[in-house]
């Protein structure tokens, strides 16, 4: 009888451990994360494509932003507002134009891999500049135009109404303050904006989904080596010592 109780107790402990491990694995990325977000996050961590920098993944299709530490720990996720127009490229020279001259079909959030850092913006506090050349930044939601209903769009259950900006990425103010700012303060970071029209491997040529097995807790050595080789061959090197954002030409248009 005592042996049976001991066996049952051990089995119960093992079940609890397995359940906890499964829960931890499930919480690695948000339950709302798409398969593409999960695969890209796995690859970034396995290949060290981000170097030693924090990184973010922006899912335009699902209108979500995910913030990670340098070692891939999810710091938080939140809904986001994106460019009004669908597409993965910016119009040449758009970063030097006034907002009033940008037509609706030109208001895209470009896809790609960007080195981001905080910097000043006209009429605003510091924003996280994602692509300074095209004047795309990530910042707290802009609420100055009531007819845009931006707060309501962020709070809606569907991403279908999250396309409203001129190209910038708007996130909830509390998320920006508690997650984005601490993650990127004092350092550059890498922002991966997923495409919505182009194939993933066209936007991220070095991307290779890490190989996984049920028994393996980490990507295989072969997968890591393959990813690392691909990064060396085609990825833009991470330059954490880039010139401060405020040394660049001042943008005339405020973030949108």
Secondary structure, DSSP 4 states (H G I P E B T S, - for coil): -HHHHHHHHHHHHHHHHHHHHHHHHHTSS-TT--HHHHHHHHHHHHHTTTTTSEEEEEETTTTEEEEE-TT--EEEEEEEEEESS--S-PPTTGGGS-GGG--GGG-----EEEEEEEEEETTEEEEEEEEGGGTEEEEEPP-S-GGG-HHHHHHSS-GGG-EEESS-EEE-HHHIIIIIHHHHTTS-EEEEE--SSS-HHHH-TT--PPP--SS-SS--HHHHHHHHHHHHHHSPPP-TTPPPGGGSPPPSSPP-
